[in-house]
Amino acid sequence: MRLKLLRRRLSISAPRMIVRSHLPWPLRWAVVALMLGFSAALALWAFEFGKEIAGFDSRSAEELRRLRDEAVRLHTERDKAVSIANTAESLLKAEKTVQDRLAQQLRQSEADNLALKNDLGFFERLLPANAGEGVSIRGLQIETPSPGRVRFQLLVMQAGKALSEFKGRYEVSLAGTLDGKPWSFTPAAGPQPLQLKQYLRVEGMIDPPPQAVVKTASVRVMDLNGVVKASLTVRP
C-alpha cells in the first residue's frame, strides 16, 4: 500500500503542487512600481540620448525653423522670378510684333519709293530741255498690252509766275491702219475733264478694234471754250 502511494506521488498523475511566495502584497507592489519607474527612466534616457545622437536638440529645432523660413523666402522669390519671366516673355512677344509691323511698313515704304522713282524717271523722260510758259504737254507714252487694249500716259504742265488753276479738257486719239486701209479712232466718251495748277499726270485705257494697227497717238489739251492750248503726236 505504501509502495503504491509512493509510486503515485512520483508519477505524472501526481497531484499539482502550488509554490506560494512568502512576500507580502505591499512589498510586491513596491517592487513592481520600482521596476516600472526604472523602465520609464531608462526609456526617457534612451529618447533623449537618441535626440542628441540625431541632432534634434534646441539648436537643431532653431535651425529647422530657420531653414523653413528660408524655404518660404526662396519660394516667394521663385514666384517673383517666374512672374518677371512671364512679363519679360510677354514684352518680347509684343516687341517682336512691333518689329514685324515695322518691317512690313519698311517694305511698303521701299515699294512706295520705288514707285516714286519710276514716276520721277517717267517725268524726266517727258520733260524737254527748254520749257516755255503756259500749258504744255511734256510727254505722251502708249503701249499695247494686248490686242484691242491701248494704255496711255501723259504729263501736262503749266509754267510761269503767279500761276492760276487751269481748267479744261483733254482728248487722246489713235491713227493707223485697219484691214490695210487708213484708220483713225477717237474714244466715244469724248474729251475728258482736266484740272491742274503746276503739273498733272494722266493715264488711261483705250479700246480700239483688235485688228487695228496703231501707228500714232495724239493728244490735245483745250480750255473750257474748246480752244486748243497744247497738242502732241507720238509713235508707239
ZILINQUI-V665630 format. One record per residue. N is the residue number from 1. RES is the residue in one letter. BURIAL is + if it has 9 or more other ideal C-beta (glycine too) atoms within 8 Angstrom, else -. Layout:
{{N/RES/BURIAL} {N/RES/BURIAL}}
This chain:
{{1/M/-} {2/R/-} {3/L/-} {4/K/-} {5/L/-} {6/L/-} {7/R/-} {8/R/+} {9/R/-} {10/L/-} {11/S/-} {12/I/-} {13/S/-} {14/A/-} {15/P/-} {16/R/-} {17/M/-} {18/I/-} {19/V/-} {20/R/-} {21/S/-} {22/H/-} {23/L/-} {24/P/-} {25/W/-} {26/P/-} {27/L/-} {28/R/+} {29/W/-} {30/A/-} {31/V/+} {32/V/-} {33/A/-} {34/L/-} {35/M/-} {36/L/-} {37/G/-} {38/F/-} {39/S/-} {40/A/-} {41/A/-} {42/L/-} {43/A/-} {44/L/-} {45/W/-} {46/A/-} {47/F/-} {48/E/-} {49/F/-} {50/G/-} {51/K/+} {52/E/-} {53/I/-} {54/A/-} {55/G/-} {56/F/-} {57/D/-} {58/S/-} {59/R/-} {60/S/+} {61/A/+} {62/E/-} {63/E/-} {64/L/-} {65/R/-} {66/R/-} {67/L/-} {68/R/-} {69/D/-} {70/E/-} {71/A/-} {72/V/-} {73/R/-} {74/L/-} {75/H/-} {76/T/-} {77/E/-} {78/R/-} {79/D/-} {80/K/-} {81/A/-} {82/V/-} {83/S/-} {84/I/-} {85/A/-} {86/N/-} {87/T/-} {88/A/-} {89/E/-} {90/S/-} {91/L/-} {92/L/-} {93/K/-} {94/A/-} {95/E/-} {96/K/-} {97/T/-} {98/V/-} {99/Q/-} {100/D/-} {101/R/-} {102/L/-} {103/A/-} {104/Q/-} {105/Q/-} {106/L/-} {107/R/-} {108/Q/-} {109/S/-} {110/E/-} {111/A/-} {112/D/-} {113/N/-} {114/L/-} {115/A/-} {116/L/-} {117/K/-} {118/N/-} {119/D/+} {120/L/-} {121/G/-} {122/F/+} {123/F/+} {124/E/-} {125/R/-} {126/L/+} {127/L/+} {128/P/-} {129/A/-} {130/N/-} {131/A/-} {132/G/-} {133/E/-} {134/G/+} {135/V/+} {136/S/+} {137/I/+} {138/R/+} {139/G/+} {140/L/+} {141/Q/+} {142/I/+} {143/E/-} {144/T/+} {145/P/-} {146/S/-} {147/P/-} {148/G/-} {149/R/+} {150/V/+} {151/R/+} {152/F/+} {153/Q/+} {154/L/+} {155/L/+} {156/V/+} {157/M/+} {158/Q/+} {159/A/-} {160/G/-} {161/K/-} {162/A/-} {163/L/-} {164/S/-} {165/E/-} {166/F/+} {167/K/-} {168/G/+} {169/R/+} {170/Y/+} {171/E/+} {172/V/+} {173/S/+} {174/L/+} {175/A/+} {176/G/+} {177/T/+} {178/L/+} {179/D/-} {180/G/-} {181/K/-} {182/P/-} {183/W/+} {184/S/-} {185/F/+} {186/T/-} {187/P/+} {188/A/-} {189/A/-} {190/G/-} {191/P/-} {192/Q/+} {193/P/-} {194/L/+} {195/Q/-} {196/L/+} {197/K/-} {198/Q/-} {199/Y/+} {200/L/+} {201/R/+} {202/V/+} {203/E/-} {204/G/-} {205/M/-} {206/I/+} {207/D/-} {208/P/+} {209/P/-} {210/P/-} {211/Q/-} {212/A/+} {213/V/-} {214/V/+} {215/K/-} {216/T/+} {217/A/+} {218/S/+} {219/V/+} {220/R/+} {221/V/+} {222/M/+} {223/D/+} {224/L/-} {225/N/-} {226/G/-} {227/V/-} {228/V/-} {229/K/+} {230/A/+} {231/S/+} {232/L/+} {233/T/-} {234/V/+} {235/R/-} {236/P/+}}
